[in-house]
């Protein structure tokens, strides 16, 4: 019976994963200033992250809702060159929050345009009538740096713009800015509702991490 117990104990030791056997050191020297030492290894795994938020949303979470900016031009102000701020309920006075987070170097940002906005009768309104002012977020979210994030140019025709660059520090970009949009109102255009997602009124922003 004792022999069987010893065999069982040996099998149990062999079955123990090597990773569970931490280093140890026994010092049998009797005397002052005796020492024993053991080492411990550490590994930290940092995931590669790329996050872009334009408008309302939750930090570091997917959100499929798209904010809408609606510019309503008063008849008496048509084409007078005075900027019109949005009346949209989802964004206050055209100020759109922009958050960018990446951890592998500089981030490039582009704008893709579907071409000039149209209305129900195929009249057109160019994207040059939409002006953007970039400023730093006054009170950025926790962990973010308030910074001016350059708005990439909006292509007049269908296509993707040249990229603006957000410079990383120690390979990390974690910035929050504000893009404030206005309708430039430089020309009197034909009556109608231009844009919306069905009439070329949606811009797509793309962040790229090397």
WOGIUR-V755669 format. One record per helix or strand of 3 or more residues. SS is the DSSP state (alpha for helix, beta for strand). FROM is the first residue (numbers start at 1). LEN is the number of residues. If there is no record, write none. Layout:
ss=SS from=FROM len=LEN
ss=SS from=FROM len=LEN
This chain:
ss=alpha from=2 len=14
ss=alpha from=18 len=3
ss=beta from=50 len=5
ss=alpha from=75 len=3
ss=alpha from=92 len=3
ss=beta from=95 len=8
ss=beta from=107 len=7
ss=alpha from=127 len=3
ss=beta from=130 len=7
ss=beta from=164 len=3
ss=beta from=172 len=12
ss=beta from=204 len=6
